[in-house]
Amino acid sequence: MLQSIVHYGIHFGLPLLVAFIFFRSNWKTAYLIMIATMLIDLDHLLASPVFDPGRCSINFHPLHTYYAMAVYVGLLFFKKTRILGIGLVIHIIADATDCWMMTV
């Protein structure tokens, strides 16, 4: 239960906070872009089973690999892709928190 609250709190709450603080004039658009980054979870459809609550998605699914994460961090350095990069990095942080909570 706590893991789900933390996971979805990061997924939905942190982008809202970031959008409101750093992109105040266009916070709604920034928030929607960051929420849209959840589409990287479509790579879960390649796994069998599609959902496994005991599986860490970091470095398991193609869009959750360390190589993909390097690209997401790279997006932060360009103004045109920064919001997308922030959303993707937040997404990975949420998933990494799941992995960490499984080991504690």
N, C-alpha and C positions, 0 to 999 in steps of 0.2 A: 504494500500500500504506500509506504513512504517513498519507495523507489519510483512509483508512478507519479506521485505528487511532485517530486524533485524533477523527474524527467520532463513531464509536460509543463511544469512551471518554468523550466529553462526554455523549452521549445516555444512557448507562447508568451511568457512574461518577460523574459530577457530581451527579445526583439522589440517588444512594446516599449520597454524602458529605454533601450538604446535609441529607438526611433524618436521618442518624445524628447529625449535629452539632446541628442546630436543632430537631429533632422527636424527640428521643431516646425519649421515653415511647411514642410511636406511630410509630416510624420505618418500620415495615413498611407501614403504611397510607399514610403520606406518600410513601414510595417508589413504591408501586403507583399512587397518584394521579398522581405526576409521570411515571411511565412511560406511563400511559394518555394523556398529552398527545401521544404520537406519533400518535394518531388524526388529528391535523390533517394528516398526510401523505396522508390520503384525497383531498385536493384534487389530488394528483398524477394521479389517475385522469381528471381533466378535460383533461390535457395530451396532446399527441400528438407524439412518442412518450411513453408513460407515464414511462419512465425514460431520462434522457439524462445520462450521467456528466459531460458538458461544460457542463451548464446550471446556472446559479445559481438556486436556488429562491426566493431573496429577491426580493420584488416581482414575481415571475413567477406563482406560484400564488396563488389568492384568499386562503387562510388564512396566507400568508407575506408579505402586503403590509404597507406601513408603517402603514396604517390599522388592520389587525388587530393589529400589534405595539403600537400605542398602547392598544388595548383590553387586551392581555395585561399591559402595564405597569400599567394602571389596576387590574387585579385584585389587584395587590400591596398596594394600600392598604386592602383590606377583609379582616378576619380570616377570614371564611367562605370567601373565594376565594383567599387568599394562596398556599396550596400549589399550587393549580391554576395560578395566575399564575407562580409560580416555575418549575414544570415547563414551561410554555409559553415563558417567556423563555429557559430553558436550551435548549429545542429550537431556538429561533431562533438562539441563540449557536452551537450546533453547525452549523446550516446556513450561518450567516454565515462560520464558519471555513472551510467548504468553498469558499465563494466567494472568500475571501481567498487560500486555498492555490492556487486555480486561476490566480490572477494573479501569483503569485510564481514 
